[in-house]
């Protein structure tokens, strides 16, 4: 017994010494340990879509991405997985052959290639799938018929067979490849009994089956895959039933990532893979409001138009209006991830609406001490005692915001519960572990219950405690899978994104148009344009030059143009404004006297200006009302200014030499002396509705230009008249054609 204790102690000492020596050995002595760890490490992976037709550009993109993955896998001593989405289309055989030979070459010794076939693929592109180590098909997809109903040339068939033999795909052999290349080839599945009694399946031709039988091999079963005359095309269901071609039938990239235990970020395809990215940096460093949101949208459109495939949003914002933040986030999330890669870079903070915008990007990177979160909507107002009051959002708004944040997180493969906790101060989030594969994730209690025991509940995420809106540091956001590993600065970010060191990231600058839009959307600009535009209309009515009318159109046109590009106006506002002006014109020139059209027109114009001045439907409590109050104040000040200026101009313009010969001063006033009309006395002026109204058929002279309304001299008296249509020049002979109360209609004789 003592001897065994002694031996056990010797063994224990030997183990301790071995472990100690292993820790103190120089680097490189323990090469076996990293290899063991590499076998257990999560793969480094890349999804890439092969679009048709395959040309030199696509060839270069795939080969560059694959070689980069090969080097990364070798450097980090981790397995590499390259998932190639094979799309339908037609490609030249020589291009497909060259790319397929590369995929089966020794250059990718550290990379496992997987073909993902989400839709039916026929033609030469099928060869790309056959060149991969494994094939995954969508349950509704089909694969095969390389010649598309015809047999490939003999040389091309030999090339396809050679590629298949080098691919290492255990579900595809030379016979299956020939069946896909030649519709006249019969292909069968043969179950052969092995010497040990087990059964092994083989894909053979009828000639191969005959050779097996001649060799007295025991055949258990024979099934047809394709008969002669059938195109070599297999559905996913048939392939899985025969255990050929595809290793699995899955319906999404996420399912592929789960099957191969790939990093979730690998599911987001990188459009810059295999080539130098063309980068645009857009800085968001102000409070988010309609003009800022519209400016960011224009910057994105310019970046896409210039061919950028990587857009970096440098976010340094405390948030702002949630409606505009949501619109920006949805605009970013809807960008095609296969064409443009979006990255949120947060040096200091992305709070409230800014956090929502960051969640819309494909990737998020923060400094270790930067902050992201706290997206709860609030309303800021003034209490009865004059103090500032902060109101929490009602449940209806909170529910909508939680849903929006959840959708953004789901689309970008981030934990939805953590995104919701940014807006819901009472949502508790827990770390969970998958029951089958041990994956870690983060869920609310409701999500855990809905999963039906699939996830094992763990510790509470400390930042999601009661009465606390989730706010995370860069380091913590990476731990919780909301963001990528933190970066120290722009240099490290460039390295992380594969941007060359010598590339300078300069934020997209405002153009002079942007500067003008920003200024024209301010309160003073609104006051100036509305006041000036209205005064110019008043001046045009006073003297008929046409110039003032054009300038007025320019003022209101600038107002609506700026509001269009500022994101607060649409065609509805323009239509209301035009309709209002038309109603006012009816009141002035066609049916004066009742005021219905004038009042309605004024209200339409006022409404159009007010609606165009702001966005509506904000989810923040009281935001729309507060902004409307400010805009109403601006419009009221403009109206008062117009009234005052109109009174001053009516009094003094007749004495200005330039205007004295053009201004339409009312007949009978002392200021009409300059017109040198001999009968200009009060008793010769016919008041509207007076008993001295002219009769039909009486002729006279147009005292002013009739456009179509104006003044006319009839029987030595001045009356208000309107034409049947069109203008009548001043001094023209006219005839009364209709009299209805104060409404006198004339025509030129």
Secondary structure, 3 states (H helix, E strand, C coil): CHHHHHHHHHHHHHHHHHHHHHHHCCCCCCHHHHHHHHHHCCEEEEEEEECCCCCHHHHHHHHHHHHHHHHHHHHHCCCEEEEEEECCCCCCHHHHHHHHHHHCCHHHCCEEEEEEECCCECCCCHHHHHCCCEEEECCCCEEECCCCCCCCCHHHHHHHHHHHHHHCCCCCCHHHHHHHHCCCCCEEEEEEECCCCCEEEEEECHHHHHHHHHCCCCEEEEEEEECCCCCCEEEHHHHHHHCCCCCEECCCHHHHHHHHCECHHHHCCCCCCCCCCCEEEEEECCCECHHHHHHHHHHHHHHHHCCCCEEEEEECECCECHHHHHHHHHHHHCCCCCCCEEEEEECCEEECHHHHHHHCCCEEEECCCCEEECCCCEEEEECCCCCEEEEECCHHHHHHHHHHHHHHHHHCCCCHHHHHHCCCCCCCEEEEEECCCCCEEEEEHHHHHHCCCCEEEEEECHHHCCCCCCEEEHHHHHHCCCCCCCCCCHHHHHHHHCCCCCCCCCECCCCHHHHHHHHHCCHHHHHHHHHHHHHHHHHHHHCCCCHHHHHHHHHHHHHHHHHHHCCCCCHHHHHHHHHHHHHHHHHHHHCCCCCHHHHHHHHHHHHHHHHHCCCCCCCCCCHHHHHHHHHHHHHHHHHHHHHHHHHHHHHHHHHCHHHHCCCCCCCCCHHHHHHCCCCCCHHHECCCCCCCCCCCCCEEEECCCECCEEEEEECCEEEEEEECCCCECCCCEEEEEEEECCEEEEEEC
